[in-house]
Structure formats: structure tokens, C-alpha cells
Amino acid sequence: MNFFPTPYPDEILYSTLARYCMRSGNIKEIHNFEDLFGTRNCIATMELPTQLDALIENMPANSKYTAEYFIYKHTLFPFLAAFIPEERANKIIKTMRNGEGAVSYMSLGLVTSSVTLNRYFRFCPECFKEDIERFGEPYWHRSHQITGVFVCAKHKIPLYNSTELIRGGNRQRFISATHANCIVEKEISFPSDLMEKMLWMAEDAEILLNNHFEFKEPDWFKNQFRVKLIEKGYARMNNYIHQKKLKEDFIEFYGYEYLKLVQSSLPDKSGGWLSDMVRKNDRTTYAIRYLLLTRFLEIPVVELFNTKLGFNDENESNIDAYQELWDQRLIELSQSGLSIREIADILKSSTKTIRKAIDRLGIEPFWKFNGGGKYIYKKYTDTEEFKIKREEYRKKWLELHAQYPDRSSNQIRRNNDGLYSWLKKYDSEWLEQNYRRIKTTVNTVDWSKRDVELLPLVKEVVKEMKESKPERITWTTIGSKLGISGWLSKRKEKLPLTKAYIESELESLEEYHIRKIKWAIEELESQGKEITLWNLAETAGVKPKYMKYIMREIENLLIEKGYSTNIHEYLHNVR
């Protein structure tokens, strides 16, 4: 290379390479790969590109770029790998540098999390305008390409899909952002409560992208979350977690709609990704889900990585840290006028544990000890102190609802357990009259409408599958590319138009292999390579045992193209 474009702020490396291709003057796209990587054996990857060492070697002589610079500043690695162990992260970095194989998305928790990555490059219309004004051209921003981020954190507006596919198109071509592929056909708007959560995620995701945090082992995050779970009453020091309450409050905090949008819905029954995250296991999930729990537990992202929560001394054990938090919580609740049973319920402990802690801490607010060995709560509802407290608590309850007009009482009570419990016990009638309930309505599906809307999308996907490197056309592959593999085939009887079209396009294994051979012939021709049966089998990825069954069709294809080959010799060698 005689030159290399300077990467713009927040530009994904894919975009910088695309800008090089625009300026290279090469007639064939494949020659750009030779310039950049010194080989044609490479693909255009957006999220985690490989062969970066080769790219650095082919840079102009005065270039100061390094593979690490591109990895951390211009790829999605800092986000996707933020929550994986250092050993696994280093393996991914090695793969990105030397290009030996492809990056395993399983190691990033994407496969086990069943997360479908974005299909199209995304853009912010305001960023698009600003980039042209500032740099003379638009580009793909890396913060806009994160799956699960729907808004631009800078301009606080929705992101739009371009017309360019991230996967499934020509994988040996880098495509720039242009006026032609970044079109706003219909303005997008989200409800204010949904927009608020989307902005949270966009902001937190950018923190991961733009900070080189030290890699941590899974136990680090488990302990960080554990401290906050105990602090907020979702866990006990004996490792018990109130999973049901945690899930209920988590869903109420985010809402079903938003969790579905970020592919992080929770099952109706027990289990699910949230339960796995707070348990003692080493399973890695998608980074978005870590951010969801982090925000829910009110942990700043920087603090999650850099500050050991609940610890004043590095040698202090977990149980000591939890004990300190638990004791402080008990002292606070004991001043609220609650009974032993009520406090035990809030702290997810037995009354026996509470009694022992009261003795240990010397707490004597409203309790006395009788000869039967039980703590008895003293009545004080007729006292002036009680009336003052009641007015104070009513006022605070109303102030919280005025401060958060879009939140339900259940959401507000989550961080105000003592206040709610006191009003529930001593002022329940007033509390009921001043309890805000926000119901989530579930819209029934208009399957006829969905069928009509889905059909052109399915046709587009099938068209792309036929025009790009062959993939077998099945219900599963179509559903996967549309991000609806979970229900498409199961609901096909409700989609007569879509069903009829897909079934007309379904192909047998033999038909699929023949299509792969046709593609392989064109691919070998474009690369100027010899057309042999062995080359065809290798390029198409068709195993020899399957080649035997379609040999007649292959022979006809080669004859049509004017090629001759020793079919009999090939068949003899593969037996």
C-alpha cells in the first residue's frame, strides 16, 4: 500500500478499509484484498476482523498503527469481550491478529445466549450529516453497530438500518456508507419510557467500547453482583437468592417489550439467563445482559470493573463484606418500626437469625424480651411519635411518585422497602388509595397482516441466499436470518402466503449441492484457477461422498462451460 486512510473518531475498521477500496483505483475488489492483506484468502468482517498482523505489514513504511490499536479503538472487541476471562480474550486477539481460523462467537457467549446479530449496517442521520460537514464523507460508526443498541448516544435519536447487509452479501468486498445506502424512508420514534432505557444501554455500551478495562474472571462479576443483591434484599449471606422476586422486579424495571428488543426475555418458569448470571457458574452470556443487570443494581459500569464492591480491605473475606452490608441494613430497618417477622422477610432471613443479630448489635428500638424467649413489638400507634412518622412517610411516598411519574409503585418500592413495609403495616388503607399500578397490555397478533408483511422480507432473504455464497434454503436458515427462528416454522400454518412461497423454494440436499457446485465454478473462474473436480469439491465445500451422487449433473455443467475432466478417475479415488 502506498497510502492508508486515517481512521475517523468511532469509525469501525471495516469502514476505514472500505474507504481505502474507494480510493485504491483497483478495478477488481479482490485486488484490494491483495493490497491490504497480501492474500485473496480473506473475507470482509465487520465485528471482529482477522489477519490484522498482515494488514500492519502491508501498511506504508511511515505508518505507526498496530494491531492492538485497531482491535481496541476500531473494532467491537472491547464490547464483545468485556466480560470474558483474560485467557479466552487473548485467544481471540491472537486469532484477530494472525487470521488462523475464524473467531469463535461461542467464546463470547453469543451462541449460548441465542443472540442474533444485526443484519444491516446502522447509521444515525445526524452523525451522517456531521461527518460530511467535518470530514467531507460519511462513515460507519462502531458504536452504532452493536446488537442491542437502538439509539445514538450523542444525538439521542433512533438509529436506522442501511440497505447494506453485514453478512450474506459479497464477503470479499468492503462497502462504505453513502447517500445511496443510508436512506431514512420512514421516521422512527419510540415511547419515552422505552427511549430512556435505550439511551441507558447506548451510554453504557460506549463506556465499554472506549475504556480498556482489565479482564476479570467470572467470579469477579458474580461477587460484584452478589454484594448489590444482598444490599437490595435479593440475596442472603448463605448464598440463597430470591430468584422469583429478582425476576419479577427486573421485568417490571425494564418491561417485557424492551427485554424482547434486546433479546433478553426471561422465561415464565424458573431458570433463564438472569438466574444463571447470579449463580455460581462459569457460563458466559452476551455483554448486553451484563449491562442490563448492572444498571438494574445501580452499579456504575466503571465501578463494576475497577472497584471491589463491599470491601474495605483486600484481605477481607466475602462473608465479612456481606455481613457488614447486612448489619447496616438491619440497623436501618430496625428504626422503621417494623416487626421481627417483617424485617426477616425483607432480609430473606429467619426470625431466629434476626433475633441473634439484634443481640449481637445491641439493637433495642421498640422490642422487649419476655420470659418465653420471644421478641415482642411494643404498640405505639397512639403516640405522637407515630403520627409524626406517618405524616412524614406519607409525604415521602407521594414525593417519590411525583419524582418518577412513569414508574409504578412496585418499581418505586424496590429501593424503598422500609418505607413501603411501614406504610403497609400501619397505614394500609391510605397506601392502597395511593398505589400506582401500570398494566402492560399484550396485543394479539394479526396473523394475516403479519403474513403479508413477512412475505417480501422472506423473498429478500431467499434472493440474498441465492446470490451470495450458497446456504441451504430451509425454514431454519430463513428464520435465523430474519431473527425469528424461534417461531417461524412453528407458526407456518398461520402464514399461508409465506408458507406457500418458502415451500416452493425449499431445496433437497442434492439440489443444494448442485447449486454449490455452480457457485464454485464461477468462483474458480473469477480467481483464474483450474477447474478440476477436486478444486470444485474443495471450493464448494461438498464432501466426496455427496459428489458421487450428483456427478452426472456436474459433468453436464462442465460440458456446457466447455471444460473436460476425468470423472472416472475421480470416482475411483473417492471410493
C-alpha positions in Angstrom: 0.0 0.0 0.0 1.2 3.5 -0.8 -1.4 5.1 1.5 -3.9 4.3 4.2 -6.8 6.4 5.3 -6.7 7.9 8.8 -9.5 6.3 10.9 -12.1 8.8 12.0 -13.4 9.0 15.6 -15.6 6.0 16.5 -15.1 4.5 13.0 -15.2 0.7 12.7 -12.1 -0.7 10.9 -14.3 -2.2 8.2 -15.3 1.4 7.2 -11.7 2.6 7.1 -10.9 -0.4 4.8 -13.9 0.4 2.7 -12.6 4.0 2.2 -9.3 2.6 1.1 -11.0 0.5 -1.5 -12.8 3.6 -2.9 -9.5 5.4 -3.4 -7.3 2.5 -4.4 -8.1 2.6 -8.1 -8.3 -1.2 -8.3 -10.8 -2.4 -10.9 -11.4 -5.8 -9.2 -12.4 -5.9 -5.5 -10.2 -9.0 -5.0 -7.1 -6.8 -5.7 -7.9 -4.7 -2.7 -7.5 -7.7 -0.5 -4.1 -8.3 -2.0 -3.1 -4.7 -1.3 -4.4 -4.8 2.3 -3.6 -8.3 3.5 -1.2 -9.7 0.9 -3.7 -12.5 0.0 -7.1 -13.2 -1.6 -7.9 -15.7 1.1 -9.7 -13.3 3.3 -13.2 -12.1 4.0 -14.7 -8.7 4.9 -15.7 -9.0 8.5 -17.2 -6.1 10.5 -17.3 -7.1 14.2 -14.0 -9.0 14.7 -11.8 -8.8 11.6 -8.8 -11.1 11.3 -5.3 -11.1 9.6 -4.5 -7.7 11.3 -0.8 -8.5 11.5 -0.8 -8.9 7.7 -2.6 -5.6 7.4 0.1 -3.9 9.5 2.9 -5.5 7.4 1.4 -4.1 4.2 1.0 -0.5 5.7 3.0 2.3 4.2 6.6 2.5 5.6 5.9 5.5 7.9 2.7 4.0 9.4 2.6 3.8 13.2 -0.5 1.7 13.5 -0.5 -1.5 15.5 -2.9 -4.5 15.5 -3.8 -3.7 19.2 -4.7 -0.1 18.2 -7.2 -1.3 15.7 -8.6 -4.0 18.0 -9.3 -1.7 20.9 -10.1 1.5 19.1 -11.8 0.4 15.9 -13.5 -3.0 16.3 -16.2 -4.3 18.6 -13.8 -6.4 20.6 -13.8 -4.1 23.7 -17.5 -4.5 23.9 -18.0 -8.2 22.9 -15.1 -9.4 25.1 -15.6 -7.2 28.1 -16.9 -9.9 30.4 -14.8 -12.9 29.3 -11.7 -14.3 31.1 -8.3 -12.9 30.1 -7.1 -16.3 28.7 -10.1 -16.5 26.3 -9.8 -12.8 25.3 -6.1 -13.3 24.5 -7.0 -16.3 22.2 -9.5 -14.1 20.3 -6.8 -11.3 20.0 -4.4 -13.9 18.6 -6.9 -15.1 16.1 -7.7 -11.5 15.0 -4.0 -10.8 14.6 -2.8 -13.9 12.7 -6.0 -14.9 11.0 -5.7 -18.6 11.7 -9.3 -19.6 11.5 -12.3 -17.5 12.5 -13.2 -16.0 15.8 -15.4 -18.3 17.8 -18.6 -16.5 18.7 -19.3 -19.2 21.2 -16.5 -18.0 23.4 -18.2 -14.6 23.6 -21.5 -16.1 24.8 -23.4 -15.2 21.6 -24.2 -18.8 20.6 -25.3 -20.0 24.1 -27.3 -16.8 24.5 -29.1 -17.4 21.2 -28.4 -13.8 20.2 -29.0 -12.9 16.5 -26.5 -10.2 15.4 -27.6 -7.2 13.4 -28.3 -7.9 9.7 -27.7 -4.5 8.3 -25.2 -1.7 9.0 -26.8 1.0 11.1 -26.4 4.8 11.0 -27.5 8.0 12.8 -28.9 10.6 10.4 -27.4 13.5 12.5 -24.0 11.8 12.7 -24.2 11.2 8.9 -24.6 15.0 8.3 -22.0 16.0 10.8 -19.4 13.6 9.3 -19.9 15.1 5.8 -19.6 18.6 7.2 -16.5 17.8 9.3 -14.6 15.2 7.1 -16.2 15.5 3.7 -17.7 12.0 3.8 -19.8 9.7 6.0 -18.6 6.5 7.6 -19.8 3.6 9.7 -19.7 4.3 13.4 -18.7 1.3 15.6 -21.0 2.4 18.5 -23.9 2.2 16.1 -23.2 -1.4 15.1 -23.7 -3.0 18.5 -26.6 -5.5 18.6 -28.9 -4.3 21.3 -28.2 -0.6 20.8 -31.0 1.2 19.1 -30.2 4.9 19.6 -27.3 7.3 19.1 -25.9 8.2 22.5 -24.6 11.6 21.1 -27.8 12.9 19.4 -30.3 10.8 21.5 -32.3 9.8 18.4 -33.0 6.3 16.9 -30.6 4.5 14.6 -31.7 3.4 11.2 -30.8 0.3 9.1 -28.9 1.0 6.0 -29.5 -1.2 2.9 -26.2 -2.9 3.2 -26.0 -6.4 4.7 -23.3 -7.1 7.3 -23.4 -10.8 6.4 -24.8 -12.7 3.4 -23.7 -10.3 0.7 -20.4 -10.2 -1.1 -17.9 -11.2 1.7 -14.9 -10.1 -0.4 -16.0 -6.5 -0.7 -15.8 -3.6 1.7 -18.8 -1.2 1.4 -18.7 2.4 2.5 -21.5 4.4 4.0 -23.1 6.6 1.2 -26.2 8.6 0.4 -27.4 5.7 -1.6 -27.3 3.1 1.2 -28.2 5.4 4.2 -31.7 6.4 3.4 -34.4 7.4 6.0 -37.6 6.2 4.3 -39.8 6.4 7.4 -39.0 8.3 10.6 -38.7 6.0 13.7 -39.9 7.0 17.1 -40.1 5.2 20.4 -42.2 5.8 23.6 -40.4 8.0 26.2 -40.0 5.1 28.7 -38.6 2.8 26.0 -36.3 5.6 24.8 -35.0 6.2 28.3 -33.9 2.5 28.6 -32.4 2.6 25.1 -30.3 5.6 26.0 -29.1 3.9 29.1 -27.8 1.0 27.1 -26.2 3.2 24.4 -24.3 5.1 27.0 -23.2 2.1 29.0 -22.1 0.3 25.8 -20.0 3.3 24.8 -18.3 3.1 28.1 -17.3 -0.5 27.4 -16.1 0.5 23.9 -14.0 3.4 24.9 -12.3 2.0 28.1 -9.6 -0.6 28.1 -10.8 -2.4 31.3 -8.7 -5.1 32.8 -10.1 -8.6 32.0 -11.8 -10.3 35.0 -12.6 -13.9 35.9 -16.3 -14.8 36.1 -16.2 -14.9 39.9 -15.3 -11.2 40.0 -18.6 -10.2 38.4 -20.5 -12.8 40.5 -19.2 -11.2 43.7 -19.8 -7.7 42.5 -23.5 -8.6 41.7 -23.7 -10.6 45.0 -22.9 -7.6 47.1 -25.6 -5.5 45.5 -28.1 -8.3 45.6 -27.6 -8.7 49.3 -27.7 -4.9 49.8 -31.0 -4.7 48.0 -32.6 -7.7 49.7 -32.4 -10.2 46.8 -29.9 -12.5 48.4 -28.7 -13.8 51.8 -25.2 -14.3 53.1 -25.7 -18.1 52.9 -25.8 -17.9 49.1 -29.6 -18.1 48.9 -31.1 -15.8 46.1 -34.7 -14.9 46.0 -34.9 -15.7 42.3 -38.7 -15.1 41.9 -38.6 -11.6 43.4 -35.5 -10.7 41.5 -37.0 -11.8 38.2 -40.3 -10.0 38.9 -38.7 -6.7 39.8 -36.2 -7.0 36.9 -39.1 -7.4 34.4 -41.0 -4.6 36.0 -37.9 -2.4 35.8 -37.3 -2.9 32.1 -40.7 -4.1 30.8 -41.4 -7.1 28.5 -41.1 -5.0 25.3 -37.6 -3.7 25.9 -36.2 -7.1 27.1 -37.6 -8.6 23.9 -36.0 -5.9 21.8 -32.6 -6.6 23.3 -33.1 -10.4 23.0 -33.0 -10.9 26.8 -36.5 -12.0 27.6 -36.9 -14.2 30.7 -38.9 -17.5 30.8 -42.2 -17.8 32.6 -40.8 -20.7 34.5 -37.7 -20.8 36.6 -34.2 -20.5 35.1 -33.1 -18.3 32.2 -30.0 -16.1 31.7 -30.6 -13.9 34.7 -30.7 -16.8 37.1 -27.5 -18.2 35.5 -25.7 -14.9 35.9 -26.2 -14.6 39.7 -25.5 -18.3 40.4 -22.1 -19.8 40.8 -21.3 -20.9 37.3 -18.8 -20.0 34.6 -21.3 -19.7 31.7 -20.6 -16.5 29.6 -23.6 -14.6 28.2 -23.9 -11.6 25.8 -22.4 -8.3 27.1 -25.8 -6.6 26.8 -27.1 -8.8 29.6 -24.3 -7.9 32.0 -25.2 -4.2 31.4 -28.9 -4.8 32.0 -28.1 -6.3 35.4 -25.5 -3.7 36.2 -28.0 -0.9 35.5 -30.7 -2.6 37.5 -28.5 -3.0 40.5 -27.4 0.7 40.2 -23.7 -0.1 39.7 -21.8 2.4 37.5 -20.0 0.5 34.7 -16.6 1.9 35.6 -17.1 0.9 39.2 -18.1 -2.6 38.2 -14.7 -3.2 36.7 -12.4 -1.0 38.8 -13.9 -1.0 42.4 -14.2 -4.1 44.5 -17.7 -3.6 46.0 -18.3 -4.2 49.7 -14.7 -4.4 50.6 -12.6 -2.0 52.7 -9.6 -4.2 52.8 -8.2 -6.5 50.1 -7.8 -9.3 52.6 -11.3 -9.1 53.9 -13.4 -12.2 53.0 -16.6 -12.1 51.0 -18.7 -13.1 54.0 -17.3 -10.2 56.1 -18.2 -7.7 53.4 -21.7 -9.1 53.1 -22.0 -9.2 56.9 -21.2 -5.5 57.1 -23.8 -4.6 54.4 -26.4 -6.9 56.0 -25.8 -5.5 59.5 -26.2 -1.9 58.2 -29.4 -2.8 56.5 -30.8 -4.4 59.7 -30.0 -1.3 61.7 -31.8 0.9 59.2 -34.9 -1.4 59.2 -35.0 -1.6 63.0 -35.6 2.1 63.1 -38.6 1.9 60.8 -40.9 0.4 63.4 -41.2 -3.0 61.7 -41.8 -6.2 63.4 -39.2 -9.0 63.6 -41.1 -11.0 61.0 -41.4 -8.1 58.6 -37.6 -7.4 58.8 -36.9 -11.1 58.4 -39.0 -11.2 55.2 -37.2 -8.1 53.8 -33.7 -9.5 54.6 -34.7 -13.0 53.4 -33.6 -14.5 56.8 -35.3 -16.4 59.5 -36.6 -14.7 62.6 -34.1 -16.6 64.7 -31.2 -15.1 62.6 -32.7 -11.6 63.2 -33.0 -12.1 66.9 -29.4 -13.3 67.2 -28.3 -10.2 65.2 -30.3 -7.9 67.4 -28.5 -9.2 70.5 -25.1 -9.1 68.7 -25.6 -5.5 67.6 -27.3 -4.3 70.7 -30.4 -3.0 68.9 -33.2 -2.1 71.2 -35.6 0.3 69.3 -39.1 -1.0 70.0 -38.6 -4.5 71.2 -38.6 -6.2 74.7 -37.7 -9.8 75.6 -40.3 -11.9 77.6 -39.8 -15.0 79.6 -40.9 -17.2 76.8 -37.9 -16.4 74.7 -39.6 -14.2 72.1 -39.3 -10.7 71.0 -42.5 -8.7 71.4 -43.2 -5.5 69.5 -44.5 -2.6 71.6 -47.6 -0.9 70.4 -47.1 2.8 69.7 -49.8 3.7 67.2 -51.5 6.1 69.6 -48.3 8.0 70.3 -47.5 11.4 68.9 -44.3 10.0 67.6 -46.3 7.5 65.4 -48.5 10.3 64.0 -45.5 12.4 63.1 -43.8 9.4 61.4 -47.0 8.6 59.5 -47.2 12.1 58.0 -43.5 12.0 57.2 -43.8 8.7 55.4 -46.9 9.6 53.5 -45.2 12.7 52.3 -42.1 10.8 51.2 -44.2 8.2 49.4 -46.0 10.9 47.4 -42.8 12.8 46.7 -41.3 9.6 45.2 -44.3 9.2 42.9 -44.1 12.8 41.8 -40.3 12.4 41.1 -40.9 9.3 39.0 -44.2 9.8 37.2 -43.6 6.9 34.7 -42.8 4.3 37.4 -45.3 2.0 39.2 -45.4 1.8 42.9 -43.8 -1.6 42.7 -40.8 -0.1 40.9 -40.6 2.7 43.5 -40.8 0.4 46.5 -37.9 -1.7 45.2 -35.4 0.8 46.6 -37.6 1.9 49.5 -38.5 -1.4 51.2 -38.6 0.1 54.7 -40.9 2.9 53.7 -43.3 0.6 51.9 -43.3 -2.0 54.6 -44.1 0.5 57.3 -47.0 2.0 55.4 -48.3 -1.5 54.5 -48.4 -2.4 58.2 -49.7 0.8 59.8 -51.3 2.7 57.0 -52.5 0.1 54.6 -55.8 1.8 53.6 -54.1 5.0 52.7 -51.3 3.1 50.9 -53.9 1.2 48.8 -55.5 4.5 47.8 -52.1 5.9 46.7 -50.7 2.9 45.0 -49.9 3.4 41.3 -50.4 0.4 39.0 -49.2 0.4 35.5 -50.5 -2.5 33.5 -48.7 -3.9 30.5 -51.1 -4.7 27.7 -50.4 -7.6 25.4 -51.6 -7.1 21.8 -53.0 -10.0 20.0 -51.2 -10.9 16.8 -52.9 -10.2 13.5 -51.5 -13.2 11.6 -53.0 -12.1 8.2 -51.3 -8.8 8.5 -48.0 -10.4 9.7 -48.2 -12.8 6.7 -48.5 -10.0 4.2 -45.6 -8.0 5.9 -43.4 -11.1 6.3 -43.6 -12.3 2.7 -41.4 -9.6 1.0 -38.8 -9.9 3.8 -38.6 -13.7 3.2 -38.3 -13.2 -0.6 -35.5 -10.7 0.0 -33.6 -13.2 2.3 -34.1 -16.0 -0.2 -32.8 -13.8 -3.0 -29.7 -12.9 -1.0 -29.1 -16.6 -0.2 -29.2 -17.4 -3.9 -26.9 -14.5 -5.0 -24.2 -15.0 -2.3 -22.2 -18.0 -1.2 -24.7 -20.8 -1.1 -26.6 -21.7 2.0 -29.3 -24.3 2.0 -32.7 -22.8 1.8 -34.7 -24.2 4.8 -37.2 -22.9 7.3 -34.5 -22.7 9.9 -32.0 -20.7 7.8 -34.6 -18.2 6.7 -35.9 -17.8 10.2 -32.4 -17.3 11.6 -31.6 -14.6 9.1 -34.8 -12.8 10.0 -34.2 -13.2 13.7 -37.5 -15.2 14.1 -36.2 -18.8 14.0 -37.9 -19.4 17.3 -41.5 -19.2 15.9 -41.4 -19.1 12.1 -41.7 -22.8 11.4 -43.9 -23.4 14.4 -46.5 -20.8 13.1 -46.3 -21.5 9.4 -49.9 -22.7 9.3 -50.9 -19.2 10.3 -48.9 -17.8 7.4 -50.3 -19.3 4.2 -48.7 -16.9 1.8 -45.3 -17.1 3.4 -45.6 -20.9 3.7 -46.5 -21.4 0.1 -43.5 -19.3 -1.1 -41.0 -20.9 1.2 -42.1 -24.4 0.3 -41.7 -23.6 -3.3 -38.1 -22.5 -2.7 -37.1 -25.4 -0.4 -34.4 -27.5 -1.9 -33.3 -31.1 -1.3 -29.7 -31.9 -0.3 -28.8 -32.8 -3.9 -30.3 -29.6 -5.3 -28.3 -27.6 -2.7 -25.1 -29.4 -3.6 -25.6 -28.7 -7.3 -26.2 -25.0 -6.6 -22.9 -25.0 -4.6 -21.1 -26.6 -7.5 -22.4 -23.9 -9.9 -21.2 -21.2 -7.5 -17.8 -22.9 -7.1 -17.3 -22.9 -10.9 -17.9 -19.2 -11.1 -15.7 -18.6 -8.1 -12.8 -20.5 -9.6 -13.2 -18.7 -12.9 -13.1 -15.3 -11.2 -9.9 -16.3 -9.4 -8.3 -17.7 -12.6 -7.9 -21.2 -11.1 -8.0 -24.5 -12.8 -11.4 -26.2 -13.0 -11.0 -29.7 -11.6 -13.3 -32.0 -9.7 -11.0 -31.8 -6.7 -11.0 -27.9 -6.8 -14.7 -27.9 -7.2 -15.3 -30.1 -4.2 -12.9 -28.1 -2.0 -14.3 -24.7 -3.1 -17.9 -25.7 -2.9 -17.4 -27.5 0.4 -19.1 -30.6 -0.9 -17.8 -33.9 0.6 -16.7 -36.5 -1.9 -19.3 -39.0 -0.8 -22.0 -36.5 -1.9 -20.2 -35.6 -5.1 -20.7 -39.1 -6.4 -24.5 -38.7 -6.3 -24.5 -35.6 -8.4 -21.7 -36.5 -10.8 -23.9 -36.6 -13.9 -25.2 -33.1 -13.2 -21.6 -31.8 -12.6 -20.5 -33.4 -15.9 -23.3 -31.6 -17.8 -22.4 -28.3 -16.2 -18.7 -28.7 -17.1 -19.6 -29.6 -20.7 -21.8 -26.6 -21.0 -18.9 -24.4 -19.9 -16.5 -26.1 -22.3 -14.5 -28.0 -19.7 -13.5 -31.6 -19.7 -12.4 -33.7 -16.7 -11.6 -37.2 -15.8 -14.8 -38.2 -14.0 -13.9 -41.9 -13.8 -10.5 -41.3 -12.2 -12.1 -39.0 -9.6 -14.8 -41.6 -8.8 -12.2 -44.3 -8.4 -10.1 -42.2 -6.0 -13.0 -41.3 -3.7 -14.3 -44.9 -3.2 
